[in-house]
Amino acid sequence: MTIWVCGNSQSRALLKGLGAISDVGADVRAFVLGNAKYELTDFSRIDQGTVNVTVEEYARNLESATGKPYFNKEDVWGLCQGTHNARIFRHEFWNNCDPSDIADRRRRPISLAILDALIEADQKYIKLFHRRLCETGTRFFVVSCPPARADHPCVQDGTRPEAIVYIDKRARLLMKEHLEKLGVMFVDYPPEAATPEGLLRPEYYAADRPGVKDAHHANPEYGMMMMRRVLAFLSSDRIDPLVSRKIGTA
């Protein structure tokens, strides 16, 4: 049995962080499944009792990392998807609008019902993926993406940081409620990784790439801290007694 941690590009920090931990003590591996843009499509299916992926990039990376083109039910999966909420708050719509609970009087208030509908549209196929994994008896848990960054370009375009935090927290809450209904565990980001306002601390920002400003991702230091949190979760008996006995104390 292998414990695989994978997901969108936010899992790159987890991969690097895991590689920097010397005392893992178990068969825990990480890889990047692929671009988060495909989370807006029906990227999974059930085929002969197992969950496969329908996106070529996902399929290629899944088989390259694990040797199998499907989510092996003999393994355990930590999925880093569903809480990267930039797709919602980066829309130009929020340059002049706020969620109604925190709306500035000079900006258009957007009701919670509308916000929830936007979040549901964003999370729809990730939730379907989760339900398919449950239906096939595939053991998995969900690993949080890092909180949003204050240097996202949408802030310069007019979106208020308060709105980003509100949207991010609301989307996380709805994802957690979905997982709770399925009986699936969620490993949240370490509280110390966030500012008091709820944004990622700048010391955990990923470095810019040559010619590319990165305003989305966390760095390997965050990844190490997050993976230690994942390992602590795995060593508990909250996911599966067999898994916790295999992991031991990391």
MORA-V671019 format. One record per backbone hydrogen bond with DSSP energy under -1.0 kcal/mol. CO is the residue of the C=O (numbers start at 1). NH is the residue of the N-H. If there is no record, write none. Layout:
co = <CO | CO>
nh = <NH | NH>
//
This chain:
co = <2 | 3 | 4 | 5 | 6 | 7 | 7 | 8 | 9 | 11 | 12 | 13 | 14 | 15 | 18 | 26 | 27 | 29 | 35 | 36 | 37 | 38 | 41 | 43 | 45 | 47 | 50 | 51 | 52 | 55 | 56 | 57 | 58 | 59 | 60 | 61 | 62 | 63 | 70 | 72 | 76 | 77 | 78 | 79 | 79 | 80 | 85 | 85 | 86 | 91 | 92 | 96 | 98 | 99 | 104 | 108 | 110 | 111 | 112 | 113 | 114 | 115 | 116 | 117 | 118 | 119 | 120 | 123 | 124 | 125 | 126 | 127 | 128 | 129 | 130 | 131 | 132 | 133 | 134 | 139 | 141 | 142 | 148 | 149 | 152 | 153 | 154 | 155 | 160 | 161 | 162 | 163 | 164 | 165 | 166 | 167 | 168 | 169 | 170 | 171 | 172 | 173 | 174 | 175 | 176 | 177 | 178 | 179 | 185 | 187 | 190 | 191 | 193 | 195 | 199 | 201 | 202 | 204 | 209 | 212 | 217 | 219 | 220 | 221 | 222 | 223 | 224 | 225 | 226 | 227 | 228 | 229 | 230 | 231 | 233 | 240 | 241 | 242 | 243 | 244>
nh = <76 | 29 | 78 | 31 | 80 | 33 | 34 | 11 | 12 | 15 | 16 | 17 | 18 | 19 | 21 | 28 | 3 | 5 | 38 | 39 | 40 | 41 | 43 | 54 | 52 | 50 | 47 | 71 | 45 | 59 | 60 | 61 | 62 | 63 | 64 | 65 | 66 | 67 | 72 | 75 | 4 | 141 | 6 | 81 | 143 | 8 | 88 | 89 | 90 | 94 | 95 | 108 | 110 | 102 | 107 | 98 | 100 | 115 | 116 | 117 | 118 | 119 | 120 | 121 | 122 | 123 | 124 | 127 | 128 | 129 | 130 | 131 | 132 | 133 | 134 | 135 | 136 | 138 | 137 | 77 | 79 | 187 | 200 | 152 | 155 | 157 | 159 | 158 | 164 | 165 | 166 | 167 | 168 | 169 | 170 | 171 | 172 | 173 | 174 | 175 | 176 | 177 | 178 | 179 | 180 | 181 | 182 | 184 | 142 | 144 | 193 | 194 | 201 | 198 | 195 | 204 | 205 | 219 | 212 | 209 | 206 | 223 | 224 | 225 | 226 | 227 | 228 | 229 | 230 | 231 | 232 | 233 | 234 | 235 | 236 | 244 | 245 | 246 | 247 | 248>
//
